[in-house]
Amino acid sequence: MVKLISDDVAARLAEFKRIAVAVSGGRDSVALLDWLARSGGYAGAVVVVHVDHKLRGSESDGDREFVRRLAADAGLELVLREVDVPEFCLRHGYGTEQGARLIRRRVFEQIVEDGVAERVLTAHHLSDQTESVLMHVFRGSGIDGLCGMREDDGVVFRPMLTTPAETIAAYDEKRRLEWRVDSSNADTAYSRNYLRHVVLPAIRKLYPTIEKNIARLSAAARDAAKLIEDGAAVITEERGEAAMPLAALDAPPAIAAASVFKLLGAAGARVDSERVHIADIIALKNKKTGARVCLPHFFVAEKRRESIVVYRDCSVKDMTEIPFGKGKFCLAGTTFKVSDGGGGLRLDEDKIPSGSVFRTRRDGDVFTKFGGGTKSLGDWLTDKKIPSGRRDKLVVLADGSRVLAVVGVEISDSVRVDGSSRVVYIKEEK
């Protein structure tokens, strides 16, 4: 008999009357769904959740329909969530892996908050835990990273964290299950795939029991982290800022670092923050009030009189330039689409000079208002009563210092449409 879920984990699952299982259509999640709904491994109500990330075109469509059939064949309710990961990543500045993970987590949190299920089960297994811990190590994480994924974090329950991948494969074979193959899992351009397909196979040649060894390390780290966490600072949140007492940085190094990790988590700034950022934040205790540390994704840690505060700096000016062309783009937090139809600002494409770019406004920009008359862009924005706080976030289409259009606001007279125009549309997407 192949034991997919240990008896003690099964006993903890039995405490929940209604659970959701996240099913991608891949081997691991199909096995977990089968154990829950078909093999009698769980007695409560089961809901199937599928998140369509809109990343792989027709392949994603095939995954969605495959999971839909699985749920229907098992007589289970299907909760389908379609999310636009590329747009989310463009808007917030995340890589694809990070963005997909964050937006998927939000979906799971909403399912639990709405009472659809008490927990969302995922099919993470022993090898996934190994990869997770190693990636934290390579990024310079502290003891928190060594802890790896938790079995139950109050939203997500991972019942197969101690299950080897070989056991899942044996279960699938015994149950004669079918599943989908995600082609992106073979792409070693993604850091996790590179670790999985290149780094870990080389390590296993020297250390065949690496998964079990790292699992023991993680268990020991969790015990130590619990003691440290109990001494960490209390975090307060208000108006988009997370704060902790400055005195918390005078604690022993491990506890001070735990307080900073907790602070970053509360502010939503944990993604891509590394050990060097933690050290820089702790060093703020010996600096003047107002001293700052720049963190990934435009987050900032700032020393105030009696506190350390982390927030996202919305005043950072984006100097990116995007060549004019058709498609969907994101710049300075604004998502917009350039197309041959669909509404929005109408421009004569033939009047847009070669080399024109989308960017944010700059000193010296000029604008020829619709109907004639040229003035500085700043003066024109004042005439249009555009708040000063919004101006640096506006996206413009420009030829040098000559602004041809202000996305979501107006076009210049120089690109106005006439009877023989080849029309192109620029539409801001809210």
C-alpha positions, -999 to 999 in steps of 0.1 A, spaced: 0 0 0 13 35 -10 8 59 19 5 94 3 -4 112 36 9 101 70 -16 91 96 -9 120 119 -14 145 91 -46 128 81 -58 131 117 -51 169 117 -70 172 84 -100 155 99 -104 184 123 -117 205 93 -152 200 80 -147 218 47 -115 222 28 -105 234 -7 -77 217 -27 -57 237 -52 -54 217 -84 -32 229 -112 -37 197 -132 -2 185 -126 8 152 -111 11 162 -75 -22 181 -72 -41 154 -91 -28 128 -66 -38 150 -36 -73 155 -51 -77 117 -56 -66 110 -20 -91 135 -7 -121 128 -29 -118 93 -43 -97 70 -21 -116 77 11 -86 96 27 -108 125 39 -144 124 52 -153 161 50 -165 183 22 -140 191 -6 -140 220 -30 -116 222 -60 -98 255 -66 -80 262 -99 -61 295 -105 -56 303 -142 -26 326 -143 -30 336 -180 6 327 -187 7 299 -212 -21 306 -237 -38 275 -250 -19 253 -226 -34 272 -197 -68 268 -213 -63 231 -215 -53 229 -178 -84 248 -168 -107 224 -188 -89 194 -175 -94 204 -139 -130 213 -147 -136 177 -159 -118 163 -128 -141 182 -105 -172 172 -125 -162 135 -126 -157 136 -88 -190 155 -82 -172 184 -66 -177 221 -66 -151 240 -87 -139 275 -77 -122 290 -108 -102 322 -104 -87 338 -135 -58 362 -127 -37 383 -151 -2 376 -137 17 395 -165 -3 427 -158 1 423 -120 38 420 -124 40 450 -148 20 471 -124 39 462 -93 74 455 -105 76 418 -97 91 389 -116 68 363 -130 75 337 -103 71 362 -75 40 378 -89 23 344 -95 30 333 -60 17 365 -44 -15 367 -64 -22 330 -59 -18 336 -21 -43 364 -23 -68 341 -40 -63 315 -12 -67 341 15 -99 353 0 -113 317 -2 -107 313 35 -119 348 45 -152 343 25 -158 310 43 -156 289 11 -133 265 30 -115 264 63 -81 258 46 -67 256 11 -46 224 6 -16 225 -18 4 197 -31 39 209 -19 60 178 -11 94 170 4 114 180 -27 96 214 -28 105 220 8 142 213 0 141 237 -29 124 264 -8 150 262 20 179 262 -5 166 292 -23 163 311 10 199 301 18 212 313 -16 194 346 -12 210 352 22 180 345 45 183 340 82 169 314 104 134 322 92 143 310 57 157 277 71 123 269 86 109 263 51 72 261 44 49 255 73 25 226 72 -4 249 83 -1 287 83 -38 294 89 -47 297 53 -27 271 34 -23 235 46 4 214 30 -3 177 39 24 162 17 54 183 30 71 151 43 61 129 13 89 121 -12 82 127 -49 88 90 -55 59 82 -33 36 105 -52 47 89 -85 40 54 -71 6 65 -59 -3 79 -93 8 47 -110 -12 25 -85 -43 46 -90 -37 50 -128 -42 87 -126 -38 111 -155 -24 146 -153 -12 176 -173 24 186 -179 33 222 -174 59 230 -201 72 260 -182 85 236 -155 113 226 -178 124 262 -184 156 267 -165 154 304 -170 133 303 -139 154 302 -108 134 274 -91 136 252 -122 173 258 -125 177 246 -89 154 216 -95 169 204 -128 206 214 -126 217 221 -90 199 195 -70 208 165 -92 244 174 -88 241 177 -51 223 144 -48 252 126 -64 273 134 -33 244 136 -7 216 112 -17 196 119 15 196 157 11 158 160 13 156 142 47 187 161 60 172 195 51 138 184 66 156 177 99 174 211 97 141 229 91 125 212 121 154 223 143 152 258 128 115 260 135 120 252 172 147 279 175 126 304 155 97 299 178 118 310 208 131 340 189 97 350 175 83 351 211 108 379 218 102 399 186 87 434 186 51 442 183 43 457 149 17 484 143 1 493 110 -15 526 100 -20 545 67 0 521 46 30 520 70 43 493 93 62 504 124 81 490 153 98 506 183 134 517 177 144 501 209 137 467 194 169 470 174 189 469 207 178 434 213 202 404 208 210 401 170 187 372 163 157 388 180 164 422 164 166 404 129 133 386 137 116 419 145 128 434 112 116 403 93 82 407 110 82 444 101 89 437 65 62 411 64 36 435 78 45 461 52 44 436 23 81 442 17 94 406 22 97 397 -15 134 399 -26 145 414 8 178 398 17 200 395 48 220 426 37 187 446 39 181 434 74 216 444 85 211 479 69 178 484 87 194 473 121 222 498 114 196 526 113 196 527 152 229 545 151 219 570 124 201 603 125 164 607 124 152 606 88 179 581 77 166 556 51 173 522 36 161 515 1 145 481 -3 134 461 -34 102 472 -52 104 508 -40 99 500 -4 118 522 22 128 517 58 131 550 77 143 559 111 119 582 130 123 595 165 112 564 184 104 540 156 115 523 124 89 525 97 86 506 64 64 519 35 63 519 -2 77 552 -16 52 564 -42 74 594 -50 100 574 -68 102 587 -104 103 560 -130 128 568 -157 119 539 -179 114 546 -216 91 523 -237 94 527 -275 60 534 -291 43 503 -304 11 482 -301 4 461 -270 -2 464 -233 24 482 -211 28 494 -176 49 524 -165 50 543 -132 21 522 -119 -1 530 -149 -13 502 -172 -23 512 -207 -30 496 -241 -21 507 -276 -42 492 -303 -60 497 -336 -94 497 -318 -111 496 -285 -115 532 -275 -94 557 -256 -73 586 -270 -73 587 -308 -41 596 -326 -29 597 -362 -3 570 -362 14 585 -393 20 617 -373 39 599 -346 77 604 -353 100 574 -353 118 571 -320 89 584 -299 87 568 -265 63 564 -235 78 578 -204 70 600 -174 72 638 -177 105 657 -175 117 693 -171 115 711 -204 86 692 -218 62 712 -240 27 705 -252 7 718 -281 -29 718 -268 -57 706 -289 -68 734 -312 -33 751 -312 -10 770 -289 22 756 -273 32 759 -236 52 741 -210 36 708 -200 36 719 -164 16 750 -172 -8 730 -194 -13 705 -165 -21 734 -142 -47 747 -167 -62 712 -167 -63 712 -129 -42 680 -127 -31 677 -90 6 681 -85 8 648 -66 -4 630 -97 18 646 -123 50 626 -119 29 594 -123 14 605 -156 26 586 -187 33 607 -218 41 598 -254 70 620 -264 93 629 -293 122 644 -274 108 672 -253 77 674 -274 48 657 -257 24 641 -282 -1 627 -257 -7 624 -220 -22 589 -214 -57 590 -200 -59 628 -204 -54 644 -238 -35 643 -272 -15 671 -287 -28 689 -317 2 677 -336 -12 641 -337 -49 649 -341 -69 627 -364 -81 640 -398 -100 625 -427 -71 604 -440 -57 593 -407 -45 558 -398 -60 558 -363 -43 542 -333 -59 542 -298 -42 546 -264 -64 536 -235 -55 536 -198 -68 505 -180 -79 510 -144 
